[in-house]
Amino acid sequence: MEDVEIYDMPPSLSGKVAINLFKVVTGHGNYGSVPSYYREVHQAICSRTDERVQIGVFQRLLSRSALSITVQNQITDHVNSADGFLNKVSLYKGLALIALAQQGKPPSPKLLENFIQELPKPQLGEPKELQSLRLQLVQENPLILSLTLAELLMKDTIKVELIPEKKGLFLKHVEYQVTSERFKVSVYRRYSDFDVFHELLLQRYGYRIVPALPRKRVLKGVLTSVSEREFIEGRRRALARFLNLVARHPFFSEDELVRTFLTFSGSDVQTKLRDACKKLGDEFMTCSYATQAKDYLPADIQGQFASSRELIRNIHNSFQKLRDRAEKMAERSKENATDLQMFGKELSCLGSDETSLPVLASGKSPWVALKQAVKGLSVEFSLLSEKAVEQGRRDEDDVVEKLNLFLDLLQSYKDLCERHEKGVLHEHQRALQKYGVMKRQMMSATVQPKEQRTKFTFISNSPQQENAIQAMELRNYFSLFCLHQESQLIFTYLPITSHILGAFVNSQVQGHKEMGEVWQDLHSKLKCLFGDSNGLQTPPLSPR
C-alpha cells in the first residue's frame, strides 16, 4: 500500500474544503486531480529545509498573477497561516484560487467544494522561473541589515540645549530643549523624563542596544561653580548622544515610545510614555519574526557571536584610547589659549608700567618707545588665544563628540551581551535543567506502582511548565537573532571612522592656518616695530 502523507490543516481552511483538498493531494476520492504544474511550482518555491512555503514567497508569486491588489489580498487571507508558512495543501488551494480569479471568478474557498474535475492551472510562468522568488526572499532575510551609515544618519538629528534653570524649593531644576529635525518640533524635558524613557526602552527592547544614560547626581546649592557647569554641560552632550543613537536605530526610530518622547508637549510625558509601553509590550510579543528566529539563524551562530564580540571588544579598546588622546589635545589647545592670553597680558602690563626711568638711563635708552611697541603686541596674542580656544572647541565638538558617540554605542553592545548571558540565556539554561528533572521524574514514575505515581503525574502533566520552557527557548533564539542584527549595526557604524579622521584633520588644518596667519602678521609687525630705527642691530627673528 502506498504511503499517504499527512498534512497539518491550517486553521483558515474550512473543514469540508480541507478534507477535499487532502483527498486531491493524496489522490484519494473522486474530487479531481492536481495538475503536475502545481507540484512543479511547489518544488520550485518551497523551503530548502522542509516542504513549507514562506508567505512572503507566496505573495511574490501572487504579484505575477496580474490580479488586482484587492483580489491578491483576498487570496492571501484565505490561505495565510499564523506561523508565516504555507504547507502543501495551503499552497495548492492558493494556486487554485489564483487560477479561478484569473478566469474572472471571485476567489472564494466555496468554489473548491465538491470540485470533481482537475484543478485549474494558474498563469504564473514556468516553474524554473519561479525559483528566483525564493532566492529573492533569501536575499531579504530579516536577519540581515542592509542599511548604510548614511541612511542611519539621515533618519534624524536631535539637538539638546540647556534652558534657563527653574528654581525649585531647594535646588535649581535643569531642563533641556529637545529638537528633532525629522519631526520639526521642540519639546522640553527634565532628566527624570529621560530616566523613565530609558527604563521603558529597556523593558520594550531588552534584546537590543539601548545606550546608557549619563550618571545622575544630586546637585547641592546653586550651579555657580566651574565643576557644576562642566558637569551639566557634559551631561547635556551625553543626553544628545543618547537620543541621536536611539532616534537613528533601525528598530527604535519608528516606535511609538520614541515618537512620544520627541513630540509630546503635554504636561505629563512620563505617564504618556508608560501608557504607550503598556500598550505595546516587549519586542518579543510584537515582532513577527520572534517565533521563527531559530529558522533564520545560521548553524554556527554561537561561533559568529563569539567572533563578533571579540572583534568589537578590541575596537572598543582602540577607540577609547583614541578618544583619550583627542581629549588631551583639545585640553592642550585650551591650555595654550590661556598661556597665550597671559603672555599678551604680561606684555601689556610691561608696556603700561609708568615707573619713571633713572636719570642715568633716560638719555640714550629706547625703553619709552619700546614700551609702547610691546604694549601693542597684546592684541595679536589675544587673537592667538581666541584661535586656540576655537581649535579646542572644534576638536571637542567635531572629533571628541563623534568618538564618544561611537564609544557609547560600543559600550551599549557590551552591556547587551552581558544582559544576554546573565539574563535570557541563564534563565533558559535553568529552565532546561528543570525540564530535564521533570522528564526524569516522569520516566521514573512509569516503572513505579500506580499508587506511587500520583505526585509525578501532576508534575509531568503540567502544560504551563512546558509552555514556559518553550517560551523561554523561543526568547533565547530571538535574543541571538537580535544580537546578530545588533552586531551588524556596530559594523554599519564603523565607517564613522572616516568622519572622525576627516574632522580631526580639517580641524588641525584650519586651526594651524588661522593661527599661522596671526603669527605671520605678528612677525611682520615686529619687523616694523623693532627695526634699525634706533641704531641697534635687530637680532634675527628666525634661524639662518
PEDAJO-V113495 format. One record per backbone hydrogen bond with DSSP energy under -0.5 kcal/mol. NH is the residue of the N-H (numbers start at 1). CO is the residue of the C=O. If there is no record, write none. Layout:
nh=[NH & NH]
co=[CO & CO]
This chain:
nh=[5 & 9 & 13 & 18 & 19 & 20 & 21 & 22 & 23 & 24 & 25 & 26 & 27 & 28 & 31 & 31 & 32 & 35 & 38 & 39 & 40 & 41 & 42 & 43 & 44 & 45 & 46 & 47 & 53 & 55 & 57 & 58 & 59 & 60 & 61 & 62 & 63 & 64 & 64 & 65 & 67 & 72 & 73 & 74 & 75 & 76 & 77 & 78 & 79 & 80 & 84 & 86 & 91 & 92 & 93 & 94 & 95 & 96 & 97 & 98 & 99 & 100 & 101 & 102 & 103 & 104 & 105 & 108 & 111 & 112 & 113 & 115 & 116 & 119 & 122 & 124 & 129 & 130 & 130 & 131 & 131 & 132 & 133 & 134 & 134 & 135 & 136 & 137 & 138 & 139 & 140 & 141 & 144 & 145 & 146 & 152 & 153 & 154 & 155 & 155 & 156 & 159 & 161 & 161 & 163 & 166 & 167 & 168 & 173 & 174 & 175 & 176 & 177 & 178 & 178 & 179 & 179 & 180 & 181 & 181 & 184 & 185 & 187 & 189 & 191 & 193 & 194 & 195 & 196 & 197 & 198 & 199 & 200 & 201 & 202 & 203 & 204 & 205 & 208 & 210 & 211 & 221 & 224 & 229 & 230 & 231 & 232 & 233 & 234 & 235 & 236 & 237 & 238 & 239 & 240 & 241 & 242 & 243 & 244 & 245 & 246 & 247 & 248 & 249 & 249 & 252 & 253 & 255 & 259 & 260 & 261 & 262 & 263 & 264 & 272 & 273 & 274 & 275 & 276 & 277 & 278 & 279 & 280 & 281 & 283 & 285 & 286 & 286 & 287 & 290 & 292 & 293 & 293 & 295 & 296 & 296 & 297 & 301 & 304 & 305 & 306 & 307 & 308 & 309 & 310 & 311 & 312 & 313 & 314 & 315 & 316 & 317 & 318 & 319 & 320 & 321 & 322 & 323 & 324 & 325 & 326 & 327 & 328 & 329 & 330 & 331 & 332 & 333 & 334 & 335 & 336 & 337 & 338 & 339 & 340 & 341 & 342 & 343 & 344 & 345 & 346 & 347 & 348 & 349 & 350 & 351 & 352 & 353 & 361 & 362 & 363 & 365 & 370 & 371 & 372 & 373 & 374 & 375 & 376 & 377 & 377 & 378 & 379 & 381 & 382 & 383 & 384 & 385 & 386 & 387 & 388 & 389 & 390 & 391 & 392 & 393 & 394 & 395 & 396 & 397 & 398 & 399 & 399 & 400 & 401 & 403 & 404 & 405 & 406 & 407 & 408 & 409 & 410 & 411 & 412 & 413 & 414 & 415 & 416 & 417 & 418 & 419 & 420 & 421 & 422 & 423 & 424 & 425 & 426 & 427 & 428 & 429 & 430 & 431 & 432 & 433 & 434 & 435 & 436 & 437 & 438 & 439 & 440 & 441 & 442 & 443 & 444 & 445 & 446 & 447 & 447 & 448 & 452 & 453 & 453 & 457 & 458 & 459 & 460 & 461 & 462 & 463 & 466 & 467 & 468 & 469 & 470 & 471 & 472 & 473 & 474 & 475 & 476 & 477 & 478 & 479 & 480 & 481 & 482 & 483 & 484 & 485 & 486 & 487 & 488 & 489 & 490 & 491 & 492 & 493 & 494 & 496 & 497 & 498 & 499 & 500 & 501 & 502 & 503 & 504 & 505 & 506 & 507 & 508 & 509 & 510 & 511 & 512 & 513 & 514 & 515 & 516 & 517 & 518 & 519 & 520 & 521 & 522 & 523 & 524 & 525 & 526 & 527 & 528 & 529 & 530 & 531 & 535 & 538]
co=[3 & 7 & 10 & 14 & 15 & 16 & 17 & 18 & 19 & 20 & 21 & 22 & 23 & 23 & 29 & 32 & 116 & 33 & 35 & 35 & 36 & 37 & 38 & 39 & 40 & 41 & 42 & 52 & 86 & 84 & 54 & 54 & 55 & 56 & 57 & 58 & 59 & 60 & 61 & 62 & 62 & 68 & 69 & 70 & 71 & 72 & 73 & 74 & 75 & 76 & 81 & 53 & 87 & 88 & 89 & 90 & 91 & 92 & 93 & 94 & 95 & 96 & 97 & 98 & 99 & 101 & 100 & 106 & 108 & 109 & 110 & 112 & 114 & 33 & 120 & 122 & 126 & 126 & 127 & 127 & 128 & 129 & 130 & 130 & 131 & 131 & 132 & 133 & 134 & 135 & 136 & 138 & 141 & 143 & 144 & 148 & 149 & 150 & 151 & 152 & 152 & 179 & 159 & 177 & 175 & 173 & 165 & 171 & 166 & 172 & 163 & 189 & 161 & 176 & 187 & 159 & 177 & 185 & 157 & 179 & 180 & 180 & 178 & 176 & 174 & 190 & 190 & 191 & 192 & 193 & 194 & 195 & 196 & 197 & 198 & 199 & 200 & 201 & 205 & 208 & 209 & 219 & 222 & 225 & 226 & 227 & 228 & 229 & 230 & 231 & 232 & 233 & 234 & 235 & 236 & 237 & 238 & 239 & 240 & 241 & 242 & 243 & 244 & 245 & 246 & 249 & 249 & 252 & 255 & 256 & 257 & 258 & 259 & 260 & 268 & 269 & 270 & 271 & 272 & 273 & 274 & 275 & 276 & 277 & 204 & 282 & 282 & 283 & 283 & 287 & 289 & 289 & 290 & 292 & 292 & 293 & 293 & 298 & 300 & 301 & 302 & 303 & 304 & 305 & 306 & 307 & 308 & 309 & 310 & 311 & 312 & 313 & 314 & 315 & 316 & 317 & 318 & 319 & 320 & 321 & 322 & 323 & 324 & 325 & 326 & 327 & 328 & 329 & 330 & 331 & 332 & 333 & 334 & 335 & 336 & 337 & 338 & 339 & 340 & 341 & 342 & 343 & 344 & 345 & 346 & 347 & 348 & 350 & 358 & 358 & 359 & 361 & 366 & 367 & 368 & 369 & 370 & 371 & 372 & 373 & 374 & 375 & 376 & 377 & 378 & 379 & 380 & 381 & 382 & 383 & 384 & 385 & 386 & 387 & 388 & 389 & 390 & 391 & 392 & 393 & 394 & 394 & 395 & 395 & 396 & 399 & 400 & 401 & 402 & 403 & 404 & 405 & 406 & 407 & 408 & 409 & 410 & 411 & 412 & 413 & 414 & 415 & 416 & 417 & 418 & 419 & 419 & 420 & 421 & 423 & 424 & 425 & 426 & 427 & 428 & 429 & 430 & 431 & 432 & 433 & 434 & 435 & 436 & 437 & 438 & 439 & 440 & 441 & 442 & 443 & 444 & 445 & 449 & 449 & 450 & 453 & 454 & 455 & 456 & 457 & 459 & 461 & 462 & 463 & 464 & 465 & 466 & 467 & 468 & 469 & 470 & 471 & 472 & 473 & 474 & 475 & 476 & 477 & 478 & 479 & 480 & 481 & 482 & 483 & 484 & 485 & 486 & 487 & 488 & 489 & 490 & 493 & 494 & 495 & 495 & 496 & 497 & 498 & 499 & 500 & 501 & 502 & 503 & 504 & 505 & 506 & 507 & 508 & 509 & 510 & 511 & 512 & 513 & 514 & 515 & 516 & 517 & 518 & 519 & 520 & 521 & 522 & 523 & 524 & 525 & 526 & 528 & 532 & 536]
